[in-house]
Amino acid sequence: MPRRESYSDTYTGEADKNIREILFGSEDSQYARLKRILLKVINNELTPRQKEIIMLYYFKDKDTTEIAVQLGVSPQAVSAARARARLRLFKVLRYYM
């Protein structure tokens, strides 16, 4: 079965906005602390595949289709792994808040 070349990655919900705000927002003490925690969680709590997907999506600004092609998986697999990683990030961040 051939892979889909077109995939709509139009999900831009609150979760993505909140993570981007923590990573690239203001440098006040609260955001700096959350950013350090978030980066530690990415490095220590996620699987290698989830970590790679999160780094490509948030830091390299690649969309789901580009990540899927680079990793050799379907866009749906990338989206599911990113959703699981995002859920893990928020579970750990909730502990610190």
Buried (B, 14 or more C-beta within 10 A) or exposed (E): EEEEEEBEBEEEEEBBEBBEEBBEBEEEEEBEEBBEBBEEBBEEBBEEBBBBBBBBBBEEEBBBBBBBBBBEBBBEBBBEBBEBBBEBBBEBBEEEE
